[in-house]
Amino acid sequence: MLEIKPLIGLLFFSWSLVYFYHLVVYSLGDKKHIHQLVDNLAKEPEIFKRKNYIAMNSMGAGGLFSYFCLVYPFVRHRRRERKCSFDVFMFLNWLFFMTVLYLFFFV
């Protein structure tokens, strides 16, 4: 019978490459990426942008990407683009965060 811990570790290490690549794209890339994410998932995007300054240097936008990855199951109903690929991508990022929490607390 297969143990679950090696499978969780394999998921963690394989998806961490994808997650950190996108974290760098959102953090240091073009502003259009993070604005598209905010426009897609924020309840009132224009108010959110006015209220919260999105710093494109360092980890400001990357932190916002991580935040939306963590809360995605709770804000999924307000997304404006209903792409299946975006749903799968954000769900896998959420699963990555849950794996990190599992590894942190139980391993």
N, C-alpha and C positions, 0 to 999 in steps of 0.2 A: 504494500500500500504506500502510495506517495505521501511524503510529508508536505505540509502546507508551507512551512517556513522557507524552504528553498524556492518554491514557486513564487512566493511573495518577494523574496530577495531578487529573483530574476526579473520580475515585473518592475521592481524599484530601479534596478540598474539599467534596464533597457529603456524605460520611459524617462529616466532622468536625463538622458542625452537629448531626447526630443524636447522635454520641458525647458532645459537650460538653453537650448538653441533659441526657442521662442522667447524666453525671458530676455535674452540679449537683443533679439530683434525688436521687441517692444521697448526695451530700455534705451538702446543706443541707435535704433533705426529711425525711420521717418515717422513724423508725428501722425501721419494718416492712419497708421496701424492702431495706435492707442485710441485715437478719436473714433475710429470705426467700432472698436470694442465698447467704448463708452456709449456711443450712439445706439448700439445694438442692445445693451444690457441695462443701462441706467434707467431709472424710472422717469426722470425728467432730465435728459442729457444736457440741455443748455444751462439749466440751473446748477447741475452737478459740475459742469466745466467752469462756471463763474465762481462757484463756492470753493472748489478745490483746485488749486493751481497744480497742473501736471508738469512736473519738472522732467525734461527730456535728458538732462545730464545725470549720470549715475543711475540710481535705482528707483526714481520717482515713478516712472511709467511702468517699470517692471514690478514694483510693489502693487500697483493698481491691477496689473495683469494677474498677479498671485492672489489678490483679494477676490477678483471675479472668478478665479478658478476655485477658490474655497467656497464661495457662496453660490456657485452656479446652480445647484439643484433647487435653491430657494428663489432664484431670480429668473429661472428658465422660462417661466410663463410670460415674462414681459419682453422677451427677445423680439426684435423686429424682423430679422432675417431668419427664415425657417429652413435653414440648410441642414441636411442630415449630417454632412461632414463636420460642420461646426459643432453640432450636438455631440457627436462621437468624440471629437477633439477635446471639448471642454469636459465631457464626462470622464475621459481618460486622465485628464489633468486633475480632476477632483479625486479620482481613484488613486492617483499618485500621492496626493496629499494625505489621503486616508491610510495608505500604505506607510508613509513616513510616520504618521502618528502611531500606527500599530507597532512598527519597528522601534519607535522611541519608548513606548510604554511597556510593551510585552516581550521584547527580545533582549 
